[in-house]
Amino acid sequence: MHFRDILGLEHLKSHLMTTVDQGRIPHAQLFVGPEGCGKLAMAVAYAQYILCSSLKNEDSSLSDACNSKCDALAHPDMHFAFPVANTPRIKSHAVSNLFMEEWRQFVKEQPYGNLFDWYRLVGLEKKQAQIGVDEAQDIVKKLSLKSYEGGFKIMLIWGADKMNNAAANKLLKLIEEPPEKTIFLLIAEDEEQIIQTIQSRCQQLHFPSLAEEDICNGLLRLGLNEAEAGRIAHEANGNYNKALDLMNKDSEDLIFENWFVQWVRSAFKAKGNKAAVHDLILWSDEVAKTGREVQKNFLSYCITVIRQALLLNYEAKELVYMNFNSAGFKLEKFAPFIHENNVLPMIDELENAMYHVERNGNSKIILTDLSIKLTRLLHKKAS
């Protein structure tokens, strides 16, 4: 992957190329940014530039061979680690090396993809993958060997915020004092989930959401007409992965929208109607049947909808980007029910539910409790 393949972010591309050209590459870097901003694509392009750029001045055939290996994600000095879990095929001690075929497919087809896209590809939707101590041992072993081609060794850790404490502590000394010409590239959406001692040893590079114009240009190159590309780029809100899903009508947001609308309609029926509680329980059971990653993504989607509704209620229409496809449901009609008296308690309840789901609480109980609490809050009057 090359820098030219990545949408926008010209200032970051320039900065990263300068670090290589001037021979001032930090030994540990943390790329942080929201979903769909191109962190993974940028890290792979950066690793390729580090490994291959110096060869261009020495021998063009060596440079071409290096680029070919990097394009295939098969360069012997470019190593990867990412969240995994045991599967029917890999019953114990799952590590990234055992998923390399799927990983190469993922990076080539979905370089802007998120963790859920990865879990879906390898069949981990109902599990919570992580970077564990087995992975850390594997990383230590790989980096203890000499560089295969005599240059840099690069360890790219995607989903570094899914690294557990045991793995993080095992890698701490290696990240602080790596072998000569060894570079760590950590990629995360939430740096607060990475232990402070690792954060402090990395140079952090913060990625912004993509500009609407850059997303629009990317969609135009894929064959969309200008009007449709503009509409999707606006709705994607800086997330190119979401834009691609919307273009292909494969966004999980379409399912989440149906669940959200179903809850809202049951919630409005529940006022003075005890029988409607049964509908809320059925709704909770339906959502609870999915995997925990799906549930967390759905709860995050609900937080986004509530924030968008509040902005609309407070007449900040220029900040509203969500569109609903469900018949009869309009964000404009829902917005007046989200106000200063209930918005913060609603967000708190949703974040608490995400916390308990992540810690393997009983999903049916968590979601039933949440649906009843949110129903009560939805009927609160504004000041």
Buried (B, 14 or more C-beta within 10 A) or exposed (E): BBBEEBBBBEEBBEEBBEBBEEEEBBBBBBBBBBBBBBBBBBBBBBBBBBBBBBBEEEEEEBBEBBBEBBBEBEBEBBBBBBBBBEBEEBEEEBBBBBBEEBBBEBBEEBBBBBBBBBBBBBEBBEBBBBBBBBBBBBBEEBBEEEBEBEBBBBBBBBBBBBBBEEBBBBBBEBBBEBEEBBBBBBBBBEBEEBBEEBBEBBEBBEBEBBBBEBBBBBBBEEEBEEEBBBBBBBBBBBBBBBBBBBBEEEBBBEBBBBBBBBBBBBBBBBEEEEEBBEBBBEBBEEBBEBBBBBBBBBBEBBBBBBBBBBBBBEEEEEEBBBEBEBEEBEBEEBBEBBBEEBBEBBBEBBEBBBEBBBEEBEBBEBBBBBBBBBBBBBBEEEE
